[in-house]
Amino acid sequence: MRKKIDSIDTFFLLLRSGLYGSPIPENELPASIDWEAVCDLALKQTVMGFVIEAAQHLPEHLRPSAAILAKMKRYALSLIKTTFVLENAASRLVEFFNRYGVSGVVLKGIGVARYYRQPQMRSGGDIDFYVGKREYRKAIEACLKEGLIEKNPDVKENRKHFEFILDGVTIEVHRLAATLYFPWKNRRFQQWIISELEESPARRALPLGGQTVTLPPVDFDALYIFYHGWNHYVVGGVGLRQVCDWAMVISSCGDEIDTERLVANIRRFGLENGWKLFACIAVDRLGVPAEKMPLYDPKFSGKSEKILEEILRIGNFGYHSEEYKKMRGENFVGKRYAITKFKAITRSYAALFPVIPLEAMFRYFATLLQGPLNIHKRAKES
């Protein structure tokens, strides 16, 4: 007799099956599947594509109804279309900046999708293009000259990047790929980023639409993709898809990674606790082989499950949390919005404080102090 398991465990069975393209072992198959609950969770975590993949490997009696299958097919087609649009936009972006003598590296997104067995099943959104401080002013001037910024009155800039719309795709042009909240460790971190993204011969080339898109080295992605997910979790929310991105880097390219150097950098940048917490999710829930995961420590499994509960509760980038829903409300503007956001940030860091107290404190005050910048002012200052 098949065992009855809850929707969350069923969801992870399906997710692992979709990620690796392998059927669920017969002795682990559930007695039934609540497809409504599983699909709701998969959509909130933006991993629906992998659940769709998994459904193909199930025995007939466990497969979704015809109505749900039809929705899955439409969703899969939208993912394929989005991948096509993103890749075309990346090719056009590189061609555009090449004309102005601006070179850069595409972070995450279409590059990280290559770590997956079926890249087109990864949910994508925007394009992150790192140009560094040296090329940043030139990139802004190119966009101003072409009218890309004026055509988009909602253009935004923060301390890391400015953004605009190209062919319906949001482009973030980065002067900084990421920052650490420990000032003395951030200096080392920035030096590492520059050496990896601007100087490393291990950068990879991806041919797209007649252009060559530059991607980061695998060693860089192993640490950076982790930090991207961990940082979003700490700041206010992350989806399981971001953790899957990192898990796939380790799972598919673990043999290519310089593990000794990676571990040294994790410790040098003060990221060991966060790494070990996410490592337990990657190994225990996402199927990454323990022997491939640097610094995997089962002692962190209890705390990592609490983090996973939070990820599942608030969904992709915290969009499904009660705080975020309030901040999206029409009446939550001005002072009400600011108070709600302050409470959400405070609650998030209070929960994190017992795990990484010093970093939580630094991040808390840095997050409250950050504000928007003026794009035209930045163009003169860079």
PyMOL commands that set and color helices and strands:
alter all, ss='L'
color gray80, all
select helices_A, chain A and resi 7-20+26-28+35-44+48-55+60-62+66-99+109-113+119-121+132-145+183-199+218-235+240-256+259-268+272-284+290-292+298-314+316-318+322-328+334-352+357-369+375-381
alter helices_A, ss='H'
color red, helices_A
select strands_A, chain A and resi 105-107+127-130+156-157+161-166+169-174+204-208+211-215
alter strands_A, ss='S'
color yellow, strands_A
deselect
rebuild
show_as cartoon
